[in-house]
Amino acid sequence: MLDGSPFCVVRGGVSGSAHLRWQIPAVRRDILMSTFNIKPYPRVAVYPTSWAGEMMFQQIYDDLAHYTSNVMKNFGVMLDELPDCLQIGFMALWEMLVEQRDFLAEKTRKQTVFFILARCKISTIRYQANQYDSLDALINADWHNTADEHVIDGMQHQQGERWAGWATEIDMRIDIERIMHKLAAKYEPSLKHLVALYYLTTQVGKEDAAHIVTTDVWRWFQKYGIPVQKDVQYEFAEVFLERHSYEPAGELVLVKEHPNHGRFTSPYREWREAYQQGNTAPANALLDRYAHTPCLVLALQAQIDGKTYQQAAEHYGRNYNGFKRHMKRAARLLKEAYAA
């Protein structure tokens, strides 16, 4: 450092040339920091809390982890769910502290714990866990009532037969395959019945299966799913139960589908087609019959012209809600007149 100067000589480079660099003397640095209350930036982030002053995040975790675990268990969080809930909850707390360093300065210890509890995503964890079957549940289940695959190990022999234990498992699998081939051959002409069979014998969701063939999930299951379910129950009961009360489903009857593939069709389509083909006498008779009823005459004319409720109300300057009732009545009258 040069005498009385804040510069120092620095040598470097291949040529060994010298250059000047600004450097604050240690005495002046201490004076500046004390004068302007400057604190050195900590190497590890600390966060102010209302119950223990400034703490590192690891200290906050160690202070709250046991308390939070007890609160979560009191609110029904199971032991196998606890590690994930703690990790997710404390991660949410850390993200909040990164955005707002003094977040815990006005929070009590209890409020912080319930902040973690509210963001532990226990519902999401349980929803994801319910997408899969528990291995213990499969092992303890009554396999006579399911079509799940089982391990054929030959080591367990619980039926008391004279032959090998795995022979029973093989026989059961063969019976299941025969049932499935029989049902698949029966429902082969109908895709909607096959999709219902696919839904009932696999783990696919009802909506996912229904959307293969339709958008109306409820009607599809009532019309196709329930009959196929009864057929599956009967076929499995015939093979695996000594006595049962299930009734056979009978032969497959193919229902003639409407060409609109389940979409809404106006019930007044036939009379309008007849009117457009030249058969106007029934419509004209209705207009003459209700000539003394202005609202109904206007509604009849709107139906004949093919206007919607909104278009008709705006065209004739009528209230939408009130004129809609006249439009519906006019449609019924026209349908009855052309059906006669």
HELIX and SHEET records of a PDB file:
HELIX    1   1 ALA A   26  THR A   35  1                                  10    
HELIX    2   2 PHE A   57  ASN A   74  1                                  18    
HELIX    3   3 LEU A   82  GLU A   99  1                                  18    
HELIX    4   4 PHE A  103  GLU A  106  5                                   4    
HELIX    5   5 ARG A  109  ALA A  118  1                                  10    
HELIX    6   6 ILE A  122  ALA A  129  1                                   8    
HELIX    7   7 LEU A  135  ASN A  140  1                                   6    
HELIX    8   8 TRP A  143  ASN A  145  5                                   3    
HELIX    9   9 GLY A  165  LYS A  186  1                                  22    
HELIX   10  10 LEU A  191  THR A  201  1                                  11    
HELIX   11  11 LYS A  206  ALA A  210  1                                   5    
HELIX   12  12 VAL A  217  TRP A  220  1                                   4    
HELIX   13  13 PHE A  221  GLY A  225  3                                   5    
HELIX   14  14 ILE A  226  PHE A  240  1                                  15    
HELIX   15  15 ARG A  269  GLN A  276  1                                   8    
HELIX   16  16 ALA A  281  ARG A  289  1                                   9    
HELIX   17  17 PRO A  294  ASP A  305  1                                  12    
HELIX   18  18 TYR A  309  TYR A  316  1                                   8    
HELIX   19  19 TYR A  320  ALA A  339  1                                  20    
SHEET    1   A 2 PHE A   7  ARG A  11  0                                        
SHEET    2   A 2 ALA A  18  TRP A  22 -1                                        
SHEET    1   B 2 VAL A  46  THR A  49  0                                        
SHEET    2   B 2 GLY A  53  MET A  56 -1                                        
END                                                                             
